[in-house]
Amino acid sequence: MPIVHIDLIEGRSQEQLKNLVKDVTDAVSKNTGAPEDHVHVILSEMAKNRYSVGGVLKSDEK
C-alpha cells in the first residue's frame, strides 16, 4: 500500500487538488504495480504565514 504525502501552501482550488491526487495516483500505480484503490495520497496544506524560504515567510513576499 503506497502512501504519498504532499505538503502544499494553501490556495489551490478543489479542482486542482482533485487533478493532483488523480495524477499522482495514476503515476504511483503505473510505476509500482499497486492497484489504484491501494494508493493513499495525503495532502497537507499550510497557511502562507506558516512556511518560509530563506528566512522570509511566504506571506511577507511581494
DAJO-V299159 format. One record per residue. N is the residue number from 1. SS is DSSP state (H for helix, E for strand, L for the rest). PSI is psi in degrees with one decimal (999 if undefined). NEAR is the number of other C-alpha atoms within 10 Angstrom. Layout:
# DAJO-V299159
n = {N:N}
ss = {SS:SS}
psi = {PSI:PSI}
near = {NEAR:NEAR}
This chain:
# DAJO-V299159
n = {1:2:3:4:5:6:7:8:9:10:11:12:13:14:15:16:17:18:19:20:21:22:23:24:25:26:27:28:29:30:31:32:33:34:35:36:37:38:39:40:41:42:43:44:45:46:47:48:49:50:51:52:53:54:55:56:57:58:59:60:61:62}
ss = {L:L:E:E:E:E:E:E:E:L:L:L:L:H:H:H:H:H:H:H:H:H:H:H:H:H:H:H:H:H:H:H:L:L:L:H:H:H:L:E:E:E:E:E:E:E:L:H:H:H:L:E:E:L:L:E:E:H:H:H:L:L}
psi = {98.9:138.4:125.3:126.3:129.6:122.2:129.5:151.3:136.2:158.5:-6.6:150.8:163.3:-38.9:-43.0:-41.7:-40.6:-44.6:-40.3:-51.4:-32.4:-47.6:-41.8:-43.8:-45.7:-46.4:-43.6:-44.0:-46.8:-42.6:-11.3:-17.4:1.4:139.2:145.2:-35.6:0.4:-3.5:121.3:132.0:124.0:119.0:130.3:116.5:136.5:144.2:150.1:-24.7:12.6:14.5:135.6:156.7:126.8:30.2:6.9:124.0:142.0:-29.8:-18.9:-6.4:150.1:999}
near = {11:14:11:14:10:12:10:14:14:11:11:10:9:9:8:11:12:10:12:15:18:13:12:17:22:15:13:19:17:12:8:11:9:15:14:17:9:12:18:16:17:11:14:11:14:13:13:16:12:11:14:13:8:6:7:11:14:16:12:9:9:4}
